[in-house]
Every structure is written in structure tokens, then in C-alpha cells.
Amino acid sequence: MSTFTQGHALLVGVGADLANTIDDAVELNAILTDEERCAYPKEQVQLLTGEQATRADVLVGLEPDTLVPIAPAWARQADAPRP
């Protein structure tokens, strides 16, 4: 299996009141770096979760080329009971 050498990813799971975002970011990291799936080189995928997911760290991790925001936790939030 070849690797996706041009792929770079910055995965952010802020946590706090969106706790599912951490799980989603960790799971997406596993999928992207899995050699049988997406085959991103592990050194080209950066994972920021919880307290590491600061604005400053996100800005450092961003590349000016392409940004594709993904927010899979939103679907889970729709099913959450409302206060």
C-alpha cells in the first residue's frame, strides 16, 4: 500500500461542552493514518485536543493551501436532550 505523501491534516477536538469533538478527532486521526485506508504519513497529521486546541496552536498548524472544516460532532449534538 502506498502512502498519501501530499496529504496534511490538522485535527482539532476542543472538548469542553463539545466533548464528542475529542473522540471524533482521535477517530479521524486513526482513519487518516491507517495504511489500509487513507495512508497519510503520521508525521503529516497533527492532532490537537482539549487544552492543546488553543487558537494559537491551531493557527500555527494551519497551512495556507487548503482548509476543509469537518464537524462530525454536530450530528451527535442534534440528538442530545435539550436543557
Residue pairs with C-beta under 8 A, 6 or more apart in sequence:
1 35
1 36
1 39
2 39
3 35
3 39
3 40
3 41
4 38
4 39
4 40
4 41
5 41
5 44
7 32
7 38
7 40
7 41
7 44
8 40
8 44
8 45
8 63
9 29
9 32
9 40
9 44
9 45
9 46
10 46
10 48
10 58
10 61
10 62
10 63
11 25
11 28
11 29
11 32
11 45
11 46
11 47
11 48
12 21
12 25
12 48
12 49
12 53
12 58
13 21
13 22
13 23
13 24
13 25
13 26
13 47
13 48
13 49
13 50
13 53
14 21
14 22
14 49
14 50
14 53
15 21
15 22
15 49
15 50
15 53
18 73
18 77
20 73
20 76
20 77
21 71
21 73
22 49
22 50
24 72
24 73
25 47
25 48
25 49
26 47
26 49
28 70
28 72
29 45
29 47
31 37
31 38
32 38
32 40
32 45
33 39
33 40
33 41
33 42
33 45
46 61
48 54
48 57
48 58
48 61
